[in-house]
Amino acid sequence: MADVIIGGFYLVMVFISPEGNVMGEVLDHYNDPYQCVVNGQYEEENAPFGVGYVCIEDVIYKDGKDAG
């Protein structure tokens, strides 16, 4: 595995369309993973069915390459 730096955490809203497409939107960026999770849980509690929230690491690769 490449050397990485975690630059923070993205709170992402995701859902799957009736056609099966995964759709999403980044809502915010956090330095504290706990705050990301707390805000994600709040959003989840107030969201309609079928919408989910997840915190994803903001990964910076030291060698300049991306995850793909």
VOVOBA-731638 format. One line per 2 residues: number of its first residue (from 1); for each residue x, y, z of N, C-alpha, C. Coordinates in nm, 2 decimals, padded with zeros to 4 digits. Each point is the difference from the previous one (the first is absolute). Layout:
<rs>
NUM = X/Y/Z/X/Y/Z/X/Y/Z | ... .
</rs>
This chain:
<rs>
1 = 00.08/-00.12/00.00/-00.08/00.12/00.00/00.09/00.12/00.00 | -00.04/00.10/-00.07/00.07/00.13/-00.01/-00.01/00.08/00.13 .
3 = 00.10/00.08/00.02/00.00/00.09/00.12/-00.11/00.10/-00.03 | -00.08/00.02/00.10/-00.11/00.10/-00.01/-00.01/00.09/00.12 .
5 = -00.06/00.12/-00.03/-00.03/00.09/00.11/-00.16/00.02/00.00 | -00.06/-00.01/00.11/-00.14/00.03/00.01/-00.02/00.15/00.03 .
7 = -00.05/00.06/-00.11/-00.02/00.15/00.01/-00.13/00.04/00.06 | -00.08/-00.09/00.05/-00.13/00.03/00.06/-00.10/-00.10/-00.04 .
9 = -00.13/00.04/00.01/-00.10/-00.09/-00.03/-00.12/00.07/-00.07 | -00.05/-00.06/-00.10/-00.11/00.05/-00.08/-00.13/-00.06/00.05 .
11 = -00.11/00.08/00.03/-00.13/-00.05/00.03/-00.07/-00.01/-00.14 | -00.04/-00.12/-00.04/-00.06/-00.02/-00.13/-00.14/-00.05/00.02 .
13 = -00.09/00.05/-00.08/-00.14/-00.04/-00.01/-00.01/-00.09/-00.12 | -00.06/-00.12/00.01/-00.01/-00.09/-00.12/-00.14/-00.06/00.00 .
15 = -00.04/-00.03/-00.13/-00.12/-00.08/-00.02/00.01/-00.07/-00.13 | -00.08/-00.10/-00.02/-00.01/-00.07/-00.13/-00.13/00.03/-00.07 .
17 = 00.02/00.05/-00.12/-00.12/00.03/-00.08/-00.08/-00.12/-00.04 | -00.12/00.02/-00.05/-00.08/-00.12/-00.04/00.06/-00.07/-00.12 .
19 = 00.09/00.06/-00.08/00.07/-00.06/-00.11/00.13/-00.08/00.05 | 00.03/00.01/00.13/00.11/-00.07/00.06/00.13/00.08/00.00 .
21 = -00.01/00.13/-00.03/00.12/00.09/00.00/00.02/00.04/00.15 | 00.13/00.00/00.04/00.04/00.05/00.13/00.03/00.15/-00.02 .
23 = -00.08/00.08/00.08/00.02/00.14/-00.01/00.05/00.05/00.14 | 00.07/00.11/00.00/00.05/00.05/00.13/00.04/00.14/-00.01 .
25 = 00.02/00.06/00.11/00.05/00.14/00.01/00.08/00.02/00.13 | 00.11/00.06/-00.01/00.08/00.04/00.12/-00.07/00.12/00.07 .
27 = -00.03/-00.02/00.13/-00.07/00.11/00.07/00.10/00.09/00.08 | 00.10/-00.06/00.05/00.10/00.08/00.08/00.13/-00.08/00.02 .
29 = 00.10/00.07/00.05/00.13/-00.05/00.03/00.03/00.02/00.14 | 00.05/-00.10/00.07/00.04/00.01/00.14/00.14/-00.04/00.03 .
31 = 00.06/00.06/00.10/00.13/-00.04/00.04/-00.01/-00.11/00.11 | -00.11/00.00/00.07/-00.03/-00.09/00.11/-00.09/-00.11/-00.05 .
33 = 00.04/-00.12/00.00/-00.09/-00.11/-00.05/-00.12/-00.02/00.09 | 00.01/00.03/00.13/-00.11/-00.01/00.09/-00.11/00.10/-00.04 .
35 = 00.03/00.12/-00.03/-00.09/00.10/-00.04/-00.07/-00.04/-00.13 | 00.07/-00.06/-00.09/-00.06/-00.04/-00.13/-00.10/-00.11/00.03 .
37 = 00.03/-00.09/00.09/-00.10/-00.11/00.03/-00.12/00.05/00.07 | 00.02/00.09/00.10/-00.11/00.06/00.07/-00.10/00.07/-00.10 .
39 = 00.06/00.08/-00.08/-00.08/00.08/-00.10/-00.07/-00.10/-00.10 | 00.07/-00.10/-00.04/-00.06/-00.10/-00.09/-00.12/-00.07/00.07 .
41 = 00.02/-00.04/00.13/-00.11/-00.06/00.07/-00.13/00.09/00.01 | 00.03/00.13/00.02/-00.11/00.10/00.01/-00.07/00.00/-00.14 .
43 = 00.07/00.01/-00.10/-00.05/00.01/-00.14/-00.08/-00.13/-00.03 | 00.05/-00.11/00.04/-00.07/-00.13/-00.03/-00.13/-00.01/00.08 .
45 = -00.01/00.05/00.12/-00.12/00.00/00.08/-00.11/00.09/-00.07 | 00.04/00.10/-00.07/-00.10/00.10/-00.06/-00.01/-00.02/-00.15 .
47 = 00.05/-00.10/-00.05/00.00/-00.02/-00.15/-00.12/-00.09/-00.04 | -00.04/00.01/-00.12/-00.11/-00.09/-00.05/00.06/-00.14/-00.02 .
49 = -00.09/-00.10/00.00/00.05/-00.14/-00.03/00.08/-00.01/-00.13 | 00.10/-00.08/00.00/00.07/-00.02/-00.12/00.12/00.09/-00.02 .
51 = 00.02/00.09/00.09/00.12/00.09/00.00/00.09/-00.03/00.11 | 00.13/-00.02/-00.02/00.10/-00.03/00.10/00.11/00.10/00.01 .
53 = 00.07/00.00/00.11/00.11/00.09/00.02/00.12/-00.08/00.05 | 00.11/00.04/-00.05/00.13/-00.07/00.04/00.11/00.10/00.00 .
55 = 00.10/-00.03/00.09/00.12/00.08/00.01/00.11/-00.07/-00.08 | 00.06/00.06/-00.09/00.11/-00.06/-00.08/00.13/00.08/00.02 .
57 = 00.11/-00.07/00.01/00.13/00.07/00.02/00.04/00.08/-00.12 | 00.06/00.12/00.03/00.06/00.08/-00.10/00.14/-00.04/-00.01 .
59 = 00.03/-00.09/-00.09/00.13/-00.07/-00.01/00.09/00.08/-00.10 | 00.12/00.02/00.05/00.11/00.07/-00.08/00.11/-00.10/-00.01 .
61 = 00.04/-00.04/-00.11/00.11/-00.10/-00.03/00.13/00.08/00.00 | 00.10/-00.04/00.07/00.13/00.06/00.01/00.07/00.00/-00.14 .
63 = -00.03/-00.11/-00.08/00.07/-00.01/-00.12/-00.07/00.07/-00.12 | -00.11/00.07/00.04/-00.07/00.08/-00.10/-00.10/-00.07/-00.09 .
65 = -00.01/-00.14/00.02/-00.10/-00.08/-00.07/-00.13/00.00/00.07 | -00.11/-00.03/-00.07/-00.13/-00.01/00.06/-00.03/-00.15/00.03 .
67 = -00.12/-00.02/00.05/-00.04/-00.14/00.04/-00.03/-00.08/-00.12 | -00.03/00.06/-00.12/-00.03/-00.08/-00.12/00.12/-00.04/-00.07 .
</rs>
